[in-house]
Amino acid sequence: MHLKKITLYNFRQFYGKQEILFSDDPNKNVTMIHAENGVGKTTLLNALLWCFYNKNNLTARFESPDKIVSNQAIEEDDFEASVEVWFEHNNNEYLVSRKINEKFSEEYFEANSIENGNFVKLQNPAVFVESVIPKEMSRYFFFDGEYAESFSSKKNKSVVRAAVESMLGCNTAIQATSDLEAIKKALEKEIAGLTKDNQSELLQKQIDKLEKLTESEEAEIIVLEQNLEVTETAINEIQEKLRNSEGAQDIQLERERLENEKKLKCLSTNFFNKLKEKIPNLEIIGSKEYRHPGNLNIRFPGINAQDFLQTMQPYIAASTGSACNSGNEEPSYVLDAIGLTAVAAAECIRFSFGVDQSKEEIIKATEKIFIAHQKLEPITNYL
């Protein structure tokens, strides 16, 4: 907001029409009004406040706020007074004016935007002024020097706090919080009185108890997670030290190998179980116990393995050959050695697993395989 001009007519000691133009020079943008005490400097401030917010927002020392019209004008039978404020806001020019006739107790308040030299009347001037400078914030922009001294005093921290909260728009949030608390209490009271046997009150107490318990549990979870993170860090440090220790290096490597085997076996078992839920007639080829934990050979009865592999591309990487004959499209010679027929061997696919794979990846893989399986017609004979 940039003040451009203020025009007074019969406002208190400013008899007749008086006009002040404010500097619009970007290099000299301060307008100073120098006068002795009692001449009317504070009256100028109150003229602006009266124009914007009426008599409810005048300074505390403004005497007889109901008497606006100049005494000299009243002696001449002129009971009208007015204040016009011209200003610029957001690159637009505006005129806000308030006029009063004390003889007939009439008051007029208008706000106009100035567009290409024309005055366009705004529908709700009070709302417009509030949008430019809310009344609650105006005292921190329009104030007399003595109030500024008390405002900046170290002893007046509460006033400074209130000012900052008001300028940041916190009053609305604070009031909303207060209102919500009042509504909450009213609703709780209403709920408690719904039944004579106080069943609702009992339920509310149980809810409050559960909420407190939840807060306590959540706090405990945070502490446990923090402790877990510290513990995992300590374990990793110990493991790193073990790896670097010559005497314990072999033990540590063996331990890691066993842990990896355990993880691979868990992954392959989960993979088969999830897949069998979707395709019940699956068969594991070979021993379930005495096999490499990272390999799993599965027979898909009625499905040609080579066609199946093509259908699963590019999502699944698997093989029909043995691990030592990767890339060979012929059925594994191992399957022939354990007594599988040519038809059965042609229905087998070998899947491999790695320690870096996750449970989520296993689940996604079973979904892709199931979709591919549905696309193929079961074969009746393959030689």
C-alpha positions in Angstrom: 0.0 0.0 0.0 1.4 3.4 -1.0 -0.4 6.6 0.2 -0.7 9.2 -2.5 -3.1 11.9 -1.1 -5.5 12.6 1.8 -8.2 15.2 1.6 -10.1 16.4 4.8 -13.2 18.5 4.9 -14.3 20.0 8.3 -12.6 17.1 10.2 -12.1 18.4 13.7 -9.6 21.4 13.7 -9.1 21.1 10.0 -11.8 23.5 8.9 -12.8 23.6 5.3 -11.0 21.6 2.6 -7.4 20.6 3.4 -5.2 18.4 1.3 -1.9 16.6 1.8 0.1 15.1 -1.1 2.5 12.4 -0.2 5.8 12.0 -1.9 5.9 9.4 -4.8 9.6 10.0 -5.5 11.3 6.5 -5.3 14.5 8.1 -4.0 12.7 10.5 -1.5 9.6 8.6 -0.5 9.2 9.9 3.1 6.8 12.8 3.8 7.5 14.5 7.1 4.9 16.7 8.8 6.5 19.0 11.5 4.3 20.9 14.0 4.0 21.8 17.6 2.0 19.6 20.0 -1.7 20.0 19.9 -1.8 21.4 16.3 -3.2 18.3 14.8 -0.6 15.7 13.8 -2.4 12.9 15.7 -5.7 14.2 14.2 -4.3 13.5 10.7 -3.6 9.9 11.8 -7.1 9.5 13.2 -8.6 11.0 10.1 -7.0 8.1 8.1 -8.2 5.5 10.7 -11.7 7.0 10.8 -11.9 6.9 7.0 -10.9 3.2 6.9 -12.4 1.8 10.1 -14.9 4.4 11.5 -14.7 5.6 15.1 -14.1 2.1 16.5 -10.4 2.0 15.7 -9.2 5.5 16.7 -6.2 6.1 18.9 -6.8 5.8 22.7 -6.2 9.5 23.4 -8.6 10.8 20.7 -11.2 12.7 22.8 -14.9 12.8 21.9 -14.8 10.4 19.0 -18.5 11.1 18.3 -17.8 14.7 17.5 -16.1 14.7 14.1 -17.3 17.9 12.5 -15.3 21.1 13.0 -16.7 23.5 15.6 -16.2 26.4 13.3 -18.2 24.7 10.6 -21.1 23.9 13.0 -21.2 27.6 14.0 -21.7 28.3 10.3 -24.5 25.7 10.1 -22.4 23.2 8.2 -22.7 19.8 9.8 -20.9 17.8 7.2 -17.3 16.3 7.4 -15.4 13.9 5.2 -12.1 12.2 4.6 -10.8 10.9 1.3 -7.7 8.6 1.1 -6.1 8.1 -2.3 -3.6 5.2 -2.5 -2.0 2.6 -4.7 -2.1 -1.1 -3.9 -0.9 -4.0 -6.1 -0.3 -1.6 -9.0 -3.9 -0.3 -8.9 -5.2 3.0 -7.7 -8.0 3.4 -5.2 -10.1 6.1 -3.4 -11.7 5.3 -0.1 -14.0 8.0 1.4 -16.2 8.4 4.5 -18.6 11.2 4.9 -20.8 12.2 7.9 -23.7 14.5 8.6 -24.0 15.0 12.3 -27.3 16.9 12.1 -29.1 14.1 10.5 -26.9 11.3 11.8 -26.1 10.1 8.3 -22.9 8.4 7.3 -21.6 7.3 3.8 -18.7 5.0 3.2 -17.4 4.2 -0.3 -14.4 2.6 -2.1 -13.6 3.1 -5.7 -11.0 1.7 -8.0 -9.6 4.2 -10.5 -9.4 2.7 -14.0 -8.3 4.9 -16.9 -9.4 8.0 -15.0 -12.8 6.6 -14.3 -14.2 5.7 -10.8 -15.5 2.2 -10.5 -17.5 1.7 -7.2 -16.6 -1.4 -5.2 -19.5 -3.5 -3.9 -18.3 -4.0 -0.3 -15.8 -1.3 0.8 -15.3 -2.7 4.3 -14.3 -6.1 3.0 -11.9 -4.4 0.5 -10.2 -2.3 3.2 -9.8 -5.4 5.4 -8.1 -7.1 2.4 -5.6 -4.3 2.1 -4.8 -3.8 5.8 -7.0 -5.7 8.4 -8.2 -3.6 11.3 -6.3 -5.9 13.8 -3.0 -5.1 12.0 -3.6 -1.4 11.3 -2.3 -0.2 14.7 1.1 -1.6 13.8 1.3 0.5 10.6 -0.6 3.6 11.7 0.5 4.7 15.1 1.8 7.9 16.9 5.4 8.2 18.1 4.7 7.8 21.8 3.0 4.5 21.2 5.9 3.4 19.0 8.2 4.0 22.0 6.1 1.8 24.3 5.7 -0.8 21.5 9.5 -1.2 21.1 10.2 -1.2 24.8 11.9 -4.3 26.3 9.3 -4.3 29.0 6.5 -4.7 26.5 7.3 -8.2 25.1 3.7 -9.3 25.2 2.6 -6.4 23.0 5.4 -7.2 20.5 4.4 -10.9 20.5 0.7 -10.0 19.9 1.8 -7.6 17.1 3.9 -10.3 15.4 1.1 -12.9 15.7 -1.4 -10.4 14.3 0.8 -9.4 11.3 1.4 -13.1 10.5 -2.3 -13.7 10.6 -2.0 -16.0 13.6 -5.1 -14.6 15.3 -7.4 -16.5 13.0 -5.6 -19.7 13.7 -5.6 -19.1 17.5 -9.3 -18.2 17.5 -10.0 -21.3 15.4 -8.1 -23.5 17.9 -10.1 -21.9 20.7 -13.4 -22.4 18.9 -12.6 -26.1 18.1 -11.8 -26.7 21.8 -15.1 -25.2 22.8 -16.9 -27.3 20.2 -15.1 -30.4 21.3 -16.2 -29.8 24.9 -19.8 -29.1 23.9 -20.0 -32.3 21.8 -18.4 -34.4 24.6 -21.0 -32.9 27.0 -23.8 -33.7 24.5 -22.6 -37.2 24.0 -22.4 -37.8 27.7 -26.0 -36.8 28.1 -27.5 -38.9 25.3 -28.3 -41.9 27.5 -29.4 -42.0 31.1 -27.1 -44.9 32.0 -24.1 -42.8 30.9 -23.1 -45.4 28.4 -21.9 -42.8 26.0 -19.8 -41.2 28.7 -18.2 -44.6 29.4 -17.5 -45.1 25.8 -15.9 -41.6 25.6 -13.7 -42.5 28.5 -12.6 -45.7 26.8 -11.8 -43.8 23.6 -9.7 -41.3 25.6 -7.9 -44.1 27.3 -7.2 -45.8 24.0 -5.9 -42.5 22.5 -3.5 -42.1 25.4 -2.5 -45.7 25.1 -1.9 -45.2 21.4 0.2 -42.2 22.0 2.3 -44.1 24.6 2.7 -47.1 22.2 3.7 -44.8 19.3 6.3 -43.1 21.6 7.6 -46.6 22.6 7.8 -47.6 18.9 9.9 -44.6 18.1 12.3 -45.5 21.0 12.5 -49.1 19.9 13.2 -48.1 16.3 16.0 -45.8 17.5 17.4 -48.7 19.7 17.1 -51.1 16.7 19.0 -48.7 14.5 21.8 -48.4 17.1 21.9 -52.1 17.6 22.1 -52.8 13.8 24.9 -50.3 13.5 26.8 -52.0 16.3 26.3 -55.5 14.7 27.6 -54.2 11.4 30.6 -52.7 13.1 31.3 -56.1 14.9 30.9 -58.0 11.7 33.3 -55.7 9.8 35.9 -56.2 12.6 35.4 -60.0 12.3 36.0 -59.9 8.6 39.2 -58.0 9.2 40.4 -60.4 11.9 42.7 -63.2 10.5 41.8 -65.7 13.2 38.0 -65.3 12.8 37.9 -64.5 9.0 37.1 -68.1 8.0 34.4 -68.5 10.7 32.8 -65.2 9.6 32.9 -66.2 5.9 31.3 -69.6 6.8 28.7 -67.8 8.8 27.8 -65.5 5.9 27.7 -68.5 3.5 25.2 -70.3 5.8 23.1 -67.1 6.1 23.0 -66.7 2.4 22.0 -70.4 1.9 19.2 -69.8 4.4 18.0 -66.7 2.6 18.1 -68.4 -0.8 16.2 -71.5 0.5 13.5 -69.2 2.0 13.2 -67.2 -1.3 12.9 -70.4 -3.4 10.4 -72.0 -1.0 8.2 -68.9 -0.9 8.5 -68.6 -4.7 7.2 -72.2 -5.2 4.4 -71.9 -2.6 3.1 -68.6 -4.0 3.3 -70.1 -7.6 1.5 -73.3 -6.5 -1.4 -71.3 -5.1 -2.0 -70.0 -8.6 -1.0 -73.1 -10.5 -1.9 -76.2 -8.3 -0.5 -79.0 -10.6 3.1 -77.8 -10.3 5.9 -80.3 -9.4 9.4 -79.8 -8.0 11.9 -82.0 -9.9 14.6 -83.5 -7.7 15.0 -83.5 -3.9 13.4 -80.8 -1.9 16.0 -81.1 0.8 19.3 -82.0 -1.0 19.5 -79.4 -3.7 21.3 -76.1 -4.2 19.2 -73.5 -2.3 19.5 -71.0 -5.2 18.2 -73.3 -7.9 14.7 -74.7 -8.4 13.5 -76.9 -11.2 9.7 -76.9 -11.7 7.6 -78.9 -14.0 4.5 -77.3 -15.6 2.4 -80.2 -16.8 0.8 -79.7 -20.2 3.0 -76.6 -21.0 5.9 -76.6 -23.5 8.8 -75.1 -21.5 10.4 -73.3 -24.6 7.1 -71.6 -25.5 6.5 -70.8 -21.9 9.9 -69.0 -21.6 9.2 -67.0 -24.7 5.8 -65.9 -23.3 7.4 -64.8 -20.0 9.9 -62.5 -21.8 11.2 -59.9 -21.0 10.1 -60.1 -17.4 11.5 -63.5 -16.3 15.0 -64.9 -16.9 15.0 -68.7 -16.6 16.3 -71.8 -18.5 15.3 -75.3 -19.7 18.9 -76.6 -19.6 21.1 -77.5 -16.7 23.1 -74.9 -14.9 26.4 -75.9 -16.7 24.7 -75.8 -20.1 23.1 -72.4 -20.1 21.9 -71.3 -23.5 21.2 -74.8 -24.7 17.5 -75.2 -25.7 17.6 -79.0 -25.3 16.1 -80.4 -22.1 18.6 -80.9 -19.3 20.6 -84.2 -19.5 20.2 -84.3 -15.7 16.5 -84.7 -16.1 17.0 -87.6 -18.5 19.5 -89.2 -16.0 16.9 -89.2 -13.1 14.4 -90.9 -15.3 12.1 -88.2 -16.7 10.4 -88.9 -20.0 11.0 -86.6 -22.9 7.5 -85.1 -22.5 8.0 -84.4 -18.8 11.5 -83.0 -19.3 10.2 -80.7 -22.0 7.8 -79.2 -19.4 10.5 -78.3 -16.9 12.0 -74.8 -16.3 15.0 -74.1 -14.0 14.7 -70.9 -11.9 17.7 -69.3 -10.1 17.7 -67.0 -7.1 20.1 -64.4 -5.6 20.6 -63.1 -2.1 19.9 -59.6 -3.2 16.4 -60.5 -4.3 13.5 -59.3 -2.2 10.1 -60.9 -1.2 8.4 -58.2 -3.3 10.3 -59.2 -6.4 9.4 -62.9 -5.8 5.7 -62.0 -5.6 5.9 -59.9 -8.8 7.6 -62.8 -10.6 4.9 -65.3 -9.6 2.3 -62.9 -11.0 4.1 -62.5 -14.3 4.5 -66.3 -14.6 0.8 -66.9 -13.9 -0.2 -64.4 -16.6 2.1 -66.1 -19.1 0.7 -69.6 -18.1 -2.8 -68.5 -18.8 -1.9 -67.5 -22.3 -0.8 -71.0 -23.3 -3.0 -74.0 -24.2 -1.9 -77.2 -22.5 -0.2 -79.7 -24.8 -1.4 -83.3 -25.1 1.8 -84.8 -26.5 5.3 -83.6 -27.0 8.2 -85.7 -28.3 
